[in-house]
């Protein structure tokens, strides 16, 4: 590969990453409006001290955990995370009510040829109603999907990490 080909490849990858981020934002925006049944909303990024963040199994980074308001009234939370699949990662969204109970989960971007079935509404409904005191077990609480074992386990682990993180944040009275 010569320098010209490498430069073209690098520019293409950079442009694709911007397009992907814009598409993800549109999908997240649509899910928030549909789930909370609002035409518009504002949000505020929630950040935690580095000491608290070290204790959390979920990665609370800049802009991935937000408080959502509509008409200046707090209505819930949104958490955007990444989880590993067989050879890549997928992006998921978890919407929570004021009491941090899961209202909806959504796979925002899945980048594998196989296993995309975890994005089905029916499968994702298993997480609806879960709260910080819950601990999910693959095969018991969470139904397996043939051909998507890695992604199902990964999403189950990601949800457990989020629920455990919420439990820690509640115990420290920072949520």
N, C-alpha and C positions, 0 to 999 in steps of 0.2 A: 504494500500500500504506500503510495507516494504521499507527499505532504499536501498536495491539492485534494486528493481523495479523503485524507484524514481530516482536513479542514472542513470539507463539505459534510462529512459524517458528524463532526462535532457541532457544526451549525444546525444541522437537522435535529440532532438530539436536544439541543438547547431550545429550539423552536417547539418541538413536540412537548417538552416539559411545561412550557408556558401554556400551550393549548390544553394540556391535560389538567393543569391546575384551574384554569378558567372553567372547564367542563365540570370538574369536581365541585367548584363553588356553586355553579348553577343547580346541580343535582341536590346539594345540601340545602340551598335556598328553597327549592321546591318542596323537599321533604319537611322542612320546618313549617312552611306555610300550610301544607296539607295536614300535617299531624296536629298542629296547634290551632288550625282553622282560623288563620289570620291573613289579612291581605298584605300587611307590612309589619315589620318588627325591627327592633334594634337589639344589639347584643353588646356584651361587655366581656372581654377576655378575663378569665379567672387564672391567676397565677399563685403559686405557693412558694414558700421559702425553699431554699436548696436543702435544708435539713429535713423538712417534711417530704419533699420530692424524693429524697433518697430512700425513704421508707415505703414508697408506693410501688407496687408491682407494675402498674400501668404507667406509661410515659406521658406525663402531663407537661407538654412543651408549649411554646408560644402559639397561641391561637387554636389549640386543639380542644380546649374545654371552655365553653362559654355559657354565660347566663343570658337567657332570652327574655326580652320585655316586649309587650305590645301595649300601646296606649299608656306608656309609663308605668305599667304594672308587670311585675315579675311573673312569668308563666312557666319557666322550666329551664332545662339545661340541654346542651348538645355536646357530645364527645366524639371526636373524629380520631380514629386510630388506624394502624397498619398491622397486619398479621401475615405470617409467612404461609405460602402455599408450597407446592412441590419445588418449583425453581424460582419463584418470584415472591412478591408480596401483594396483598389486596388491601384496598381501603374500605373501611366500614364506618358507619355512622350509628350512634346510639342516642336516641332522644329520651330524655327523662322528665318526669313531672317535677313539681316543686318539692316533693318529698323524696326525690331521687329514685323513683320507681320507673322501670323501663316502660316507655310507651311504644317504642318502635325501634327496630334495628333494620339496617339497610346496607347491603353491599353496594358501595358506590363505584368501585372499579375493580374488576377481576381480570387478571392478566394471564391466565392459563388456558390451554385448549380443553382441559378436562377439569371437572369439579365445580363448574359454574352453577351447579344445581343449588349450592348453598345460598345463592341469591334469590331463591324462590320465596315469595311472601309466606307461603304455607310453612316452609321449614323455619324461617326466621321468626314466625309467631311464637315459637317455643320460648323465646326470651322475653316476650311481652309479659309484664306484671312482675318480673323478677326484681328483687330488692337487695340491698347490701348484705342482708343476713343469709341470702341464698348461696349455696355452693352447688354448682352444676357438675354432673358426671356424665361423660360420654357413654352412650349405650344404655344408661338408666334414665336420666332426665332429658338427655339430648339424643334424638334419633340419628342413627348412622345413615349415611348415603353411600351406596355402592359406587365406587369410582371417585369418591371425594373424601376419602378417609383422612388424608392429611389436612385438608382445608376445614373439615368438620371439627377435628380435634383442635386445630389452631384457633378457630372461632370460639369454640368452647373455652379454651384456655384464656383467650383474650377477654371474653365476657367475665370469667372468674376473676381475672386480674382487675378488671374495672370494678366489679362488685366489691372485691376486697379493698381496693383503693378507696372507694366511697365509704366503706366501713371504717377505715383508718381516719379519713378526713372528718367523719361524723364524730368519732371518739375524741378527736382533738378539737372539736367544735369550731372548725374552720369552714364548714359548709352550713 
